[in-house]
Amino acid sequence: MAQDFTRYSEPAVGTSAVQIAPGSGTANSNDVIIGISLSNITGSTILADCYINNGSANIYLVKSAPIPSGGSLQVLAGGAKAVMQNGDALSVISDTASSLDVWVSTVDSVS
């Protein structure tokens, strides 16, 4: 069975949390996140959070992670993956307005 690889992006995330993936922000099946890239598009260091809400709590993948000017952070590294189940939502936020470009790669509907 072929896998359905999907990507999601969000430019210039700022100080309000933004749901990124999958789809409109919530998983609709067992989805596997295989990569998350957070890139600082400003001239100063920023702090970024990336978390999954499981319906009752925010579970942080990174919290207040510093990203230098022009730098990026690979949230899942070394082959790590994260599974999102039905209803889970991946979100990101920065401490600085319009400062963070986000790219997420997933495999949709894994059984």
Summary of the structure (lengths in Angstrom):
residues: 111
radius of gyration: 13.5
end to end distance: 10.5
largest distance: 45.6
contacts: 333
relative contact order: 0.42
helix: 0%
strand: 56%
